[in-house]
Amino acid sequence: MFIRELTPTLQKAVHSFPVTALTGPRQSGKTTLLQSTFPEYNYVSLESPDKLLNIQDDPRGFLTQSPLPWIIDEAQRFPALFSYIQEYVDKEKKAGHFILSGSQNFLLSQHISQTLAGRIAILELLPLSYQEFKTDPKLATSLSLWQYLFYGSYPRPYQDNLDTDLWFNAYIRTYLERDVRNIVNIKNLTQFQLFLRLCAGQHGQQLNLNALAQACGISQTTANTWLAILESSYIVFRVRPYFNNFKKRLVKTPKLYFYDTGIVCKLLGLQSPEQLLAHSARGAIFEGFIIAEIVKTFFAKGKTAPIYYWRDHTGHEVDLLVEYAGKLFSLEVKSGMTLTTDLVKGLRKWQEISLLPKENCYIIYAGDEKIQFQDWTILPWHYDFNRLFQ
């Protein structure tokens, strides 16, 4: 089993709050993490129809049939239960009564905000970071960078030695046919699947919502709603532009990324790591991988990732800005392995415009070594970003 970086934060939350919620995409390892970290807890999944029906019929009876504490999986399927949980935690002012888990973040958060505000810690578990993947040394030494990006970072295909092509097909189909319909009444799932594939085509690019709507034959309002569904279920995320103008007119459109590179490769129709390496989307997929790695670093600490990108109207751009601990870190992401003068050209221009200290500027590349190149720090793709943002 992989060692998850969230574990210390999760343990601290459970010992500090009466209720802890763990959200994240399906198959990111939430249940495995909770059951292995808290084996003494009672466990129930509301994904089971009979369990859900029994609890709906008698929620108080369910909560008293076994001694506390409880792990309640897919808790968003019965939101009314949160009110009964509130009764318990308000009577017994003690930490660690309940751990709630769910894969639909906005539903869980919506009901939490109504009933459990101030009583709950909310944490997020994404698929594996590369640092977590490396905790299985046999796997880490068996895959190259481009193999890892192609196969993605969901733990189950690695743990159970599954065919990733079949697994991703099933994952996407399950997501479309069950989760999406639970969130919103989408009558034409084929149209939504087209929307999902077109989003993959915009991975790592400035989001053009109007183009997505037109290509799918839907309104821009519907496109925005569908994008919010993808965000709430941890399929995609947006990186907002940084608005400190540095004396330049700015682009104000967010960029779109998928959390998992394997899903992007599947939606783009890529058939092998070799095809990915030669594909025009290679740079965007590598960039998205690095940005998602940094997001995972912050989530593991129970924090929101303070990330942005910067671009002016002349085309000068920085792939990622991280505003943390009173500093602004600048990161340029390059999918090549060869160090050339062009590699640092963009970052040098940015440093001249922003006047930020050079020691907070980094280039991340597809090579394996940390290098000082023309006074710039070049970091390898597998660098542990916890060391930057401590």
RODO-2510 file (C-alpha; in nm, 4 decimals, decimal comma):
residues 390
     n   res          X          Y          Z
     1     m     0,0000     0,0000     0,0000
     2     f     0,1220     0,3481    -0,0799
     3     i     0,2093     0,5841     0,2055
     4     r    -0,0094     0,8931     0,1770
     5     e     0,1293     1,2339     0,2731
     6     l    -0,2097     1,3447     0,4068
     7     t    -0,1989     1,0886     0,6908
     8     p    -0,0432     1,3115     0,9643
     9     t    -0,2802     1,5979     0,8777
    10     l    -0,5764     1,3582     0,8822
    11     q    -0,4785     1,2178     1,2213
    12     k    -0,4378     1,5670     1,3635
    13     a    -0,7800     1,6725     1,2326
    14     v    -0,9571     1,3652     1,3732
    15     h    -0,8008     1,4258     1,7147
    16     s    -0,8975     1,7939     1,7075
    17     f    -1,2526     1,8078     1,5642
    18     p    -1,5683     1,6084     1,6434
    19     v    -1,6233     1,5547     1,2690
    20     t    -1,3698     1,5239     0,9873
    21     a    -1,4668     1,5136     0,6195
    22     l    -1,2413     1,3649     0,3538
    23     t    -1,3344     1,4416    -0,0054
    24     g    -1,1717     1,3704    -0,3378
    25     p    -1,2349     1,1942    -0,6672
    26     r    -1,3568     0,8374    -0,6869
    27     q    -1,0810     0,5790    -0,6543
    28     s    -0,8279     0,8249    -0,5100
    29     g    -0,7786     0,5977    -0,2077
    30     k    -1,0017     0,7636     0,0531
    31     t    -1,1557     0,4449     0,1915
    32     t    -0,8235     0,2606     0,2009
    33     l    -0,6584     0,5499     0,3834
    34     l    -0,9375     0,5853     0,6402
    35     q    -0,9728     0,2163     0,7185
    36     s    -0,5988     0,1602     0,7476
    37     t    -0,5433     0,4723     0,9619
    38     f    -0,8453     0,4186     1,1900
    39     p    -0,9059     0,0404     1,2033
    40     e    -1,0939     0,0745     1,5334
    41     y    -1,3756     0,2785     1,3727
    42     n    -1,7081     0,1303     1,2636
    43     y    -1,7408     0,1554     0,8853
    44     v    -2,0454     0,1903     0,6622
    45     s    -2,0805     0,2907     0,2990
    46     l    -2,3977     0,4664     0,1890
    47     e    -2,3173     0,3470    -0,1633
    48     s    -2,4860     0,0223    -0,0563
    49     p    -2,8633     0,0543    -0,1303
    50     d    -2,9737    -0,1584     0,1631
    51     k    -2,7490     0,0260     0,4090
    52     l    -2,8733     0,3582     0,2772
    53     l    -3,2376     0,2495     0,3088
    54     n    -3,1875     0,1245     0,6661
    55     i    -3,0224     0,4482     0,7722
    56     q    -3,2889     0,6618     0,6053
    57     d    -3,5595     0,4665     0,7887
    58     d    -3,3983     0,5083     1,1329
    59     p    -3,0977     0,7432     1,1443
    60     r    -3,0927     0,7666     1,5253
    61     g    -3,1086     0,3904     1,5541
    62     f    -2,8207     0,3559     1,3110
    63     l    -2,6026     0,5953     1,5086
    64     t    -2,6701     0,4120     1,8371
    65     q    -2,6588     0,0489     1,7189
    66     s    -2,2822     0,0426     1,7603
    67     p    -2,0593     0,2516     1,9853
    68     l    -1,9025     0,5613     1,8329
    69     p    -1,6859     0,6390     1,6402
    70     w    -1,7977     0,5958     1,2759
    71     i    -1,6507     0,6215     0,9285
    72     i    -1,9415     0,7024     0,6939
    73     d    -1,8470     0,6653     0,3280
    74     e    -2,0300     0,8490     0,0457
    75     a    -2,2019     1,0529     0,3161
    76     q    -2,3436     1,3027     0,0669
    77     r    -2,6009     1,0397    -0,0423
    78     f    -2,8038     1,1094     0,2743
    79     p    -2,7626     1,4793     0,3646
    80     a    -3,0306     1,4651     0,6356
    81     l    -2,7938     1,2490     0,8408
    82     f    -2,5755     1,5546     0,9035
    83     s    -2,8434     1,7053     1,1298
    84     y    -2,8446     1,3931     1,3468
    85     i    -2,4658     1,3988     1,3576
    86     q    -2,4860     1,7610     1,4707
    87     e    -2,7059     1,6542     1,7644
    88     y    -2,4467     1,4027     1,8767
    89     v    -2,1451     1,6265     1,8534
    90     d    -2,3208     1,9142     2,0284
    91     k    -2,4084     1,6876     2,3214
    92     e    -2,0746     1,5091     2,3426
    93     k    -1,8107     1,7762     2,3003
    94     k    -1,5321     1,5393     2,2119
    95     a    -1,3080     1,4980     1,9086
    96     g    -1,3164     1,2086     1,6656
    97     h    -1,6836     1,1039     1,6691
    98     f    -1,7346     1,0870     1,2935
    99     i    -1,5275     1,0724     0,9756
   100     l    -1,7292     1,1473     0,6625
   101     s    -1,6058     1,0591     0,3177
   102     g    -1,7444     1,1584    -0,0216
   103     s    -1,6543     1,1994    -0,3859
   104     q    -1,8860     1,4905    -0,4659
   105     n    -1,7286     1,7862    -0,2963
   106     f    -1,9850     2,0589    -0,3597
   107     l    -2,2765     1,8476    -0,2314
   108     l    -2,0861     1,7537     0,0816
   109     s    -1,9686     2,1094     0,1419
   110     q    -2,3147     2,2541     0,0799
   111     h    -2,4757     2,0420     0,3512
   112     i    -2,1804     2,0795     0,5855
   113     s    -2,2043     2,4564     0,5660
   114     q    -2,5677     2,4343     0,6737
   115     t    -2,5314     2,1969     0,9675
   116     l    -2,1739     2,1312     1,0747
   117     a    -1,9989     2,4653     1,0358
   118     g    -1,7417     2,5131     1,3115
   119     r    -1,7567     2,1460     1,4091
   120     i    -1,5768     1,9915     1,1140
   121     a    -1,2360     1,9779     0,9449
   122     i    -1,2488     1,9317     0,5664
   123     l    -0,9574     1,7633     0,3894
   124     e    -0,9035     1,6596     0,0274
   125     l    -0,7297     1,3514    -0,1101
   126     l    -0,6294     1,3504    -0,4758
   127     p    -0,4750     1,0564    -0,6639
   128     l    -0,1139     0,9747    -0,5839
   129     s     0,1572     1,2356    -0,5914
   130     y     0,4822     1,1065    -0,7361
   131     q     0,6383     1,1204    -0,3886
   132     e     0,3625     0,8857    -0,2688
   133     f     0,4019     0,6643    -0,5754
   134     k     0,7714     0,6276    -0,4926
   135     t     0,6848     0,4681    -0,1575
   136     d     0,6495     0,1474    -0,3575
   137     p     1,0129     0,1232    -0,4774
   138     k     0,9441    -0,1595    -0,7240
   139     l     0,6868     0,0480    -0,9098
   140     a     0,8933     0,3671    -0,9000
   141     t     1,1896     0,2017    -1,0699
   142     s     0,9767     0,0261    -1,3311
   143     l     0,8186     0,3341    -1,4942
   144     s     0,9712     0,6230    -1,6859
   145     l     0,8320     0,9758    -1,6614
   146     w     0,6242     0,9388    -1,9784
   147     q     0,4932     0,5986    -1,8747
   148     y     0,3850     0,7460    -1,5422
   149     l     0,2087     1,0366    -1,7126
   150     f     0,0357     0,8020    -1,9566
   151     y    -0,0837     0,5543    -1,6933
   152     g    -0,1842     0,8261    -1,4473
   153     s    -0,1745     0,8462    -1,0705
   154     y    -0,4846     0,6607    -0,9520
   155     p    -0,3640     0,3942    -0,7073
   156     r    -0,5960     0,1021    -0,7841
   157     p    -0,4630     0,0017    -1,1308
   158     y    -0,1146    -0,0254    -0,9754
   159     q    -0,2288    -0,2029    -0,6603
   160     d    -0,4427    -0,4592    -0,8421
   161     n    -0,2317    -0,4834    -1,1601
   162     l    -0,5268    -0,3821    -1,3796
   163     d    -0,5309    -0,3043    -1,7496
   164     t    -0,5315     0,0760    -1,7425
   165     d    -0,7129     0,1089    -2,0738
   166     l    -1,0067    -0,0968    -1,9457
   167     w    -0,9924     0,0739    -1,6073
   168     f    -1,0088     0,4275    -1,7481
   169     n    -1,2934     0,3299    -1,9814
   170     a    -1,4876     0,1962    -1,6854
   171     y    -1,3970     0,4944    -1,4672
   172     i    -1,5149     0,7512    -1,7207
   173     r    -1,8311     0,5562    -1,7972
   174     t    -1,9136     0,5157    -1,4279
   175     y    -1,8538     0,8837    -1,3695
   176     l    -2,0799     0,9836    -1,6578
   177     e    -2,3614     0,7393    -1,5973
   178     r    -2,3828     0,7544    -1,2195
   179     d    -2,2085     1,0507    -1,0612
   180     v    -2,3085     1,3134    -1,3159
   181     r    -2,6731     1,2102    -1,3043
   182     n    -2,6628     1,2264    -0,9235
   183     i    -2,5385     1,5835    -0,9405
   184     v    -2,7546     1,7271    -1,2167
   185     n    -3,0169     1,6024    -1,4599
   186     i    -2,8205     1,5760    -1,7850
   187     k    -3,0441     1,4097    -2,0410
   188     n    -2,7841     1,3711    -2,3155
   189     l    -2,4811     1,1954    -2,1687
   190     t    -2,3219     1,1673    -2,5136
   191     q    -2,3227     1,5460    -2,5334
   192     f    -2,1634     1,5682    -2,1892
   193     q    -1,8989     1,3135    -2,2900
   194     l    -1,8159     1,5310    -2,5924
   195     f    -1,7838     1,8266    -2,3552
   196     l    -1,5444     1,6259    -2,1387
   197     r    -1,3259     1,5354    -2,4391
   198     l    -1,3221     1,8955    -2,5601
   199     c    -1,2104     2,0042    -2,2134
   200     a    -0,9196     1,7615    -2,2498
   201     g    -0,8340     1,9446    -2,5712
   202     q    -0,8099     2,2686    -2,3692
   203     h    -0,5917     2,1136    -2,0967
   204     g    -0,3147     2,3588    -2,0109
   205     q    -0,4697     2,6367    -2,2197
   206     q    -0,6653     2,9514    -2,1456
   207     l    -1,0250     2,8453    -2,0983
   208     n    -1,2527     2,9311    -2,3922
   209     l    -1,5958     2,8548    -2,2523
   210     n    -1,7763     3,0016    -2,5535
   211     a    -1,5891     2,7690    -2,7921
   212     l    -1,6754     2,4691    -2,5733
   213     a    -2,0434     2,5660    -2,5712
   214     q    -2,0609     2,6153    -2,9466
   215     a    -1,8811     2,2883    -3,0227
   216     c    -2,1271     2,0978    -2,8014
   217     g    -2,4377     2,2839    -2,9149
   218     i    -2,5208     2,4090    -2,5659
   219     s    -2,5528     2,7514    -2,4051
   220     q    -2,2588     2,9145    -2,2332
   221     t    -2,4564     2,8970    -1,9076
   222     t    -2,4892     2,5199    -1,9465
   223     a    -2,1207     2,4915    -2,0316
   224     n    -2,0340     2,6805    -1,7145
   225     t    -2,2599     2,4497    -1,5107
   226     w    -2,1005     2,1396    -1,6619
   227     l    -1,7533     2,2735    -1,5938
   228     a    -1,8511     2,3342    -1,2314
   229     i    -1,9581     1,9669    -1,2127
   230     l    -1,6166     1,8565    -1,3383
   231     e    -1,4503     2,0799    -1,0788
   232     s    -1,6682     1,9647    -0,7902
   233     s    -1,5924     1,5996    -0,8632
   234     y    -1,2157     1,6637    -0,8876
   235     i    -1,1763     1,5976    -1,2579
   236     v    -1,0542     1,9467    -1,3543
   237     f    -0,9412     2,2678    -1,1878
   238     r    -0,8788     2,6241    -1,2985
   239     v    -0,5687     2,8304    -1,2375
   240     r    -0,6534     3,1987    -1,2086
   241     p    -0,4351     3,4764    -1,3493
   242     y    -0,2244     3,6835    -1,1126
   243     f    -0,3517     4,0414    -1,1068
   244     n    -0,0528     4,2332    -0,9753
   245     n     0,0078     4,3972    -1,3090
   246     f     0,3816     4,4693    -1,2945
   247     k     0,3134     4,7704    -1,5190
   248     k     0,1659     4,5553    -1,7979
   249     r    -0,1814     4,4940    -1,9363
   250     l    -0,2866     4,1439    -1,8266
   251     v    -0,4737     3,8479    -1,9650
   252     k    -0,7598     3,7765    -1,7210
   253     t    -0,8796     3,4363    -1,8440
   254     p    -0,8157     3,1289    -1,6241
   255     k    -0,6332     2,8216    -1,7539
   256     l    -0,7892     2,4755    -1,7416
   257     y    -0,6152     2,1618    -1,6143
   258     f    -0,7080     1,8017    -1,5351
   259     y    -0,5872     1,6617    -1,2052
   260     d    -0,4819     1,3320    -1,3629
   261     t    -0,2690     1,2991    -1,6758
   262     g    -0,3930     0,9451    -1,7431
   263     i    -0,7491     1,0707    -1,7890
   264     v    -0,6262     1,3413    -2,0278
   265     c    -0,4346     1,0854    -2,2350
   266     k    -0,7412     0,8606    -2,2504
   267     l    -0,9746     1,1427    -2,3538
   268     l    -0,7280     1,2587    -2,6208
   269     g    -0,7161     0,9066    -2,7636
   270     l    -0,3472     0,8441    -2,6935
   271     q    -0,2544     0,4768    -2,7131
   272     s     0,0931     0,4565    -2,5600
   273     p     0,3597     0,6478    -2,3659
   274     e     0,5595     0,6704    -2,6894
   275     q     0,2684     0,8424    -2,8614
   276     l     0,2415     1,0853    -2,5699
   277     l     0,6106     1,1693    -2,5963
   278     a     0,5665     1,2684    -2,9622
   279     h     0,2233     1,4340    -2,9250
   280     s     0,1586     1,8074    -2,9589
   281     a    -0,0066     1,8037    -2,6134
   282     r     0,3091     1,6693    -2,4480
   283     g     0,4128     2,0081    -2,3063
   284     a     0,0653     2,0869    -2,1697
   285     i     0,0316     1,7420    -2,0123
   286     f     0,3727     1,7709    -1,8461
   287     e     0,2891     2,1220    -1,7249
   288     g    -0,0426     2,0025    -1,5803
   289     f     0,1332     1,7166    -1,4042
   290     i     0,3765     1,9524    -1,2292
   291     i     0,1004     2,1938    -1,1278
   292     a    -0,1138     1,9082    -0,9923
   293     e     0,1875     1,7836    -0,7938
   294     i     0,2125     2,1228    -0,6244
   295     v    -0,1631     2,1274    -0,5559
   296     k    -0,1276     1,7851    -0,3895
   297     t     0,1565     1,9207    -0,1751
   298     f    -0,0748     2,1836    -0,0271
   299     f    -0,3762     1,9532     0,0062
   300     a    -0,1594     1,7128     0,2079
   301     k    -0,1122     1,9953     0,4605
   302     g    -0,4852     2,0687     0,4700
   303     k    -0,4358     2,3950     0,2809
   304     t    -0,5728     2,5504    -0,0357
   305     a    -0,3114     2,5762    -0,3080
   306     p    -0,2311     2,9503    -0,3580
   307     i    -0,1475     2,9119    -0,7280
   308     y    -0,1761     3,1485    -1,0258
   309     y    -0,0282     3,2058    -1,3675
   310     w     0,0797     3,5355    -1,5241
   311     r     0,0585     3,6538    -1,8825
   312     d     0,0564     3,9995    -2,0402
   313     h    -0,0956     4,1076    -2,3699
   314     t     0,2389     4,0778    -2,5504
   315     g     0,2637     3,7061    -2,4743
   316     h     0,5106     3,7084    -2,1857
   317     e     0,4015     3,4320    -1,9498
   318     v     0,4964     3,2472    -1,6321
   319     d     0,3428     2,9008    -1,6029
   320     l     0,2933     2,9060    -1,2270
   321     l     0,3117     3,1551    -0,9424
   322     v     0,2813     3,0298    -0,5850
   323     e     0,2090     3,2918    -0,3198
   324     y     0,3129     3,1391     0,0102
   325     a     0,4695     3,2445     0,3407
   326     g     0,4994     3,6055     0,2283
   327     k     0,6877     3,5113    -0,0888
   328     l     0,5953     3,4837    -0,4546
   329     f     0,7571     3,1795    -0,6156
   330     s     0,7850     3,1729    -0,9942
   331     l     0,8013     2,8401    -1,1779
   332     e     0,8493     2,7783    -1,5487
   333     v     0,7719     2,4243    -1,6672
   334     k     0,9565     2,2759    -1,9663
   335     s     0,8985     1,9261    -2,1006
   336     g     1,2456     1,8992    -2,2557
   337     m     1,5518     1,7384    -2,1031
   338     t     1,8220     1,9507    -2,2688
   339     l     1,9524     2,2656    -2,1021
   340     t     1,9795     2,5538    -2,3488
   341     t     1,9751     2,9328    -2,3296
   342     d     1,6143     2,9307    -2,4560
   343     l     1,5141     2,7292    -2,1507
   344     v     1,5681     3,0299    -1,9205
   345     k     1,4692     3,3030    -2,1671
   346     g     1,1103     3,3384    -2,0455
   347     l     1,2006     3,3330    -1,6773
   348     r     1,4734     3,5913    -1,7295
   349     k     1,2220     3,8242    -1,8962
   350     w     0,9768     3,7687    -1,6113
   351     q     1,2395     3,8467    -1,3497
   352     e     1,3230     4,1710    -1,5299
   353     i     0,9550     4,2719    -1,5414
   354     s     0,8588     4,1693    -1,1891
   355     l     1,1861     4,2620    -1,0118
   356     l     1,1304     3,9597    -0,7868
   357     p     1,4402     3,7974    -0,6348
   358     k     1,6023     3,5394    -0,8603
   359     e     1,6319     3,2892    -0,5754
   360     n     1,2504     3,2491    -0,5820
   361     c     1,2479     3,1668    -0,9539
   362     y     1,2738     2,8061    -1,0733
   363     i     1,2574     2,6026    -1,3902
   364     i     1,1191     2,2499    -1,3730
   365     y     1,2211     2,0216    -1,6585
   366     a     1,1910     1,6583    -1,7655
   367     g     1,5472     1,5764    -1,6629
   368     d     1,6576     1,3891    -1,3530
   369     e     1,9089     1,6219    -1,1849
   370     k     1,8930     1,9494    -0,9937
   371     i     2,1271     2,1916    -1,1710
   372     q     2,2450     2,5516    -1,1501
   373     f     2,2385     2,6874    -1,5065
   374     q     2,3382     3,0496    -1,5765
   375     d     2,2561     3,1405    -1,2132
   376     w     1,9108     2,9813    -1,2401
   377     t     1,7945     2,6819    -1,0386
   378     i     1,6704     2,3959    -1,2584
   379     l     1,4645     2,1327    -1,0738
   380     p     1,3939     1,7768    -1,1956
   381     w     1,0383     1,6591    -1,2593
   382     h     1,0461     1,4254    -0,9563
   383     y     1,1553     1,6977    -0,7110
   384     d     0,9869     1,6925    -0,3692
   385     f     0,8026     2,0268    -0,3701
   386     n     0,7487     2,0050     0,0056
   387     r     1,1078     2,1298     0,0266
   388     l     1,0125     2,4534    -0,1519
   389     f     0,6935     2,5281     0,0397
   390     q     0,7738     2,4459     0,4014
***
